[in-house]
């Protein structure tokens, strides 16, 4: 089954008219995107958008053979003119199944937002799921018999849609995930590619033709990632983004709670509100046990607070205790953590702080913490397939 993406942008396209934002400013030429529309085997058109005839012609296709036009979402604004020869466009009630003369079978899939998704099965059996903008499948509870060959949807705007499909095995290791409905909220260029790759997805230019069910190397999701950066750089947000398409995640909070500290409670509350409801939180510094056990992905936030706890345990803040065995005890505990990262079978994203680029601490204990965190960061990073440095909310790839 052949799929041509006549457009891959949001309903208003990219750049958006009269929008002065930076993303729209650079969305020119090959980076511009028309409203998303899919042409399946030149017989089925999913979403009718302005200029569909010309978009098809530019991609080397024609709409003259289209036998069915289906809409996925309410189309605001002026009515789109129906090109001559095309059948009327409409939406199908949830659950209804259409069998086209071309041999394609189309089932309307209910969504949790206004709109309808469509599951398309080709004459030879490959299966495609296409979802409208801002929507995710509704009512998914039971595991499916086999995964889709391709899923096309709003990966940036609704990453939980991918998580829901993964939870019921509708997305498997070989499922190709294509991001569409892209607007100026999506980062441009290489940053978009990197963010989508963390979800096992990709974006393609308008006019791209893909073969559904054909083997394609799915973007490899790094199994171990270290995200570092300064205070309020956006490193925790970056780490959370990397796991937001997974159905289960264990959020490991190494800071724990602090009595009578309203500011710390506010910080913890902000992090919790940002996380998906399906994530489970564990407040612990026993990272080795978690890393050595099997289970869902781990998000460790953060290594600097883990080190603070480790130094507390060996009284490393005291010069005499440090010289009398505290240094050796701390290094041993750090080595055990690094070894556990090397041997873990789980997907891990860890957050840490860059403390060596700022003001030199005024005390020996402060300098000791800075030095030990630098050593821990370097050793932990050596065991990771990907290392990111976040500066002013922008992620720079240092490895991977």
SULBEL-V389973 format. One record per residue. RES is the residue in one letter. PHI is phi as a letter, one per 30 degrees, with the letter a starting at -180 (* if undefined). Layout:
res: (RES;RES)
phi: (PHI;PHI)
This chain:
res: (X;X;X;X;X;X;X;X;X;X;X;X;X;X;X;X;X;X;X;X;X;X;X;X;X;X;X;X;X;X;X;X;X;X;X;X;X;X;X;X;X;X;X;X;X;X;X;X;X;X;X;X;X;X;X;X;X;X;X;X;X;X;X;X;X;X;X;X;X;X;X;X;X;X;X;X;X;X;X;X;X;X;X;X;X;X;X;X;X;X;X;X;X;X;X;X;X;X;X;X;X;X;X;X;X;X;X;X;X;X;X;X;X;X;X;X;X;X;X;X;X;X;X;X;X;X;X;X;X;X;X;X;X;X;X;X;X;X;X;X;X;X;X;X;X;X;X;X;X;X;X;X;X;X;X;X;X;X;X;X;X;X;X;X;X;X;X;X;X;X;X;X;X;X;X;X;X;X;X;X;X;X;X;X;X;X;X;X;X;X;X;X;X;X;X;X;X;X;X;X;X;X;X;X;X;X;X;X;X;X;X;X;X;X;X;X;X;X;X;X;X;X;X;X;X;X;X;X;X;X;X;X;X;X;X;X;X;X;X;X;X;X;X;X;X;X;X;X;X;X;X;X;X;X;X;X;X;X;X;X;X;X;X;X;X;X;X;X;X;X;X;X;X;X;X;X;X;X;X;X;X;X;X;X;X;X;X;X;X;X;X;X;X;X;X;X;X;X;X;X;X;X;X;X;X;X;X;X;X;X;X;X;X;X;X;X;X;X;X;X;X;X;X;X;X;X;X;X;X;X;X;X;X;X;X;X;X;X;X;X;X;X;X;X;X;X;X;X;X;X;X;X;X;X;X;X;X;X;X;X;X;X;X;X;X;X;X;X;X;X;X;X;X;X;X;X;X;X;X;X;X;X;X;X;X;X;X;X;X;X;X;X;X;X;X;X;X;X;X;X)
phi: (*;c;b;c;c;d;a;b;c;d;e;d;i;b;d;d;e;i;c;c;d;d;d;d;d;c;d;b;i;d;d;d;b;d;e;d;a;c;c;c;h;h;b;b;c;c;i;c;b;e;i;d;d;d;d;d;d;d;d;i;b;b;c;d;c;d;c;b;b;c;c;c;a;d;c;d;i;d;d;d;d;d;e;e;j;d;d;e;c;a;c;c;e;e;i;d;c;c;c;d;d;d;j;d;c;b;c;d;c;d;c;c;b;e;k;b;c;b;c;c;c;d;e;c;j;d;b;b;c;c;c;d;d;i;b;b;d;c;i;d;b;c;d;d;d;b;d;d;d;b;b;b;a;d;d;d;d;b;d;d;d;d;d;d;d;d;d;c;i;d;c;c;e;c;d;d;c;c;d;b;h;d;b;d;d;d;d;d;h;d;d;d;e;d;d;d;d;d;c;i;b;a;c;b;d;e;i;d;c;b;c;d;j;d;d;b;d;d;e;d;d;e;d;b;b;c;c;b;l;d;d;h;d;j;d;d;d;d;d;d;e;d;b;d;c;c;d;b;b;c;d;c;c;d;d;i;c;b;d;h;b;d;d;d;d;d;d;d;d;d;d;d;d;d;d;e;d;d;d;c;c;b;c;a;c;d;d;d;d;d;d;d;c;d;l;d;e;c;c;c;b;b;d;d;d;d;d;e;d;d;d;d;d;c;h;d;d;d;e;d;d;d;d;c;k;d;d;d;d;d;d;d;d;d;d;d;d;d;d;d;d;d;c;d;c;c;d;b;b;c;c;b;c;c;c;d;c;c;d;d;e;d;c;d;d;d;d;d;d;e;d;d;d;d;d;d;e;d;d;d;d;d;c;c;d;b;b;b;c;c;b;h;i;c;c;c;d;c;a;j)
